[in-house]
Structures are given as structure tokens and as C-alpha cells.
Amino acid sequence: MADYFTHFSCLLDVGTPENAARALDLYKALADDNAAEDPPENGFQLSIQPEHGGSELWMHDDGNGDPEHVIKFVLRCAKEFRLTGLWGMQYANSCSRPRIDGFGGGAHVLDLSTGETVDWINTDGWLSTVLEGGNPYE
């Protein structure tokens, strides 16, 4: 049996060390919401990066994570701290054994001021769609 994993590592600058400390409370609230799900979804790990002035949050998987939870968290931070500009993350899907279609990845870009998705891509199924003559962008 194969195990499937999603890996990522990204930063979010929330402007000030005070905002970064407050973001930890937002993270805890998201983790509590996640724990209430049945079954709980894979989340992500969060820490404040002092080498970046204490205003950047490092979000990464802990062996297996959920990019969707990161995006929800970033949107909460954007609203709470009135963040602007673009933010993005990329992720890799991997498998513990060689499997056809067991590997892939994607990326997601947000406009922090509006909370809207600017663009995204997910390669899950993309290759097989193209090889079968389909258009993966439809």
C-alpha cells in the first residue's frame, strides 16, 4: 500500500512582530476548527521567523499538509491585518511508492487586499488529460 503526501513551505509577512504574535491566536482558532472536523484534516505548522524581523510567518507541512488550510489562514491574516499585494505558495504531491499519477503539485496566488484568487494550477490529472488529447484548461 502506498502513502500519499503533500509538502509545502512558504512565508507570509504580516507587517509587524505584534501582528505575528496575534497571528498565532488566529492559527490556534483555525487548528481548533480543524480538530472539530470528522475526521480532522491535515493542517500545517506555523512559526514566527525572527531572522526576518519577526514579522514573517513560516508555514510548512509536518510530513503531510493541506494547502487549503494555509490559504484559509492567509486570508484570515489578510483581513485581520489589512494586508495588501500578492501572496503565493506552491506545493508538491508525492507518494511513498512508485505509482502512476502518484506525483504532482500546484501553486496558488492570492490578492491579499481583495481575498481573491489571482491564479492557480494543480497538476493532478493534467498529464493524463493532455495525453488523452483533452484540454486541461477547460
VENWOBEL-V398367 format. One line per field, one symbol per residue. phi: phi as a letter, one per 40 degrees, with the letter a starting at -180 (. if undefined). Layout:
phi: ???
This chain:
phi: .cbbbbbaaabbccgacccccccccccccccccccccbccccbacbacbccbggbbbbbacbgabbdccccdcccccdccbfcbgcbaababbbbcbcbcgcbiiiaabbcccbgcccaaabccgdccccccgcbccc
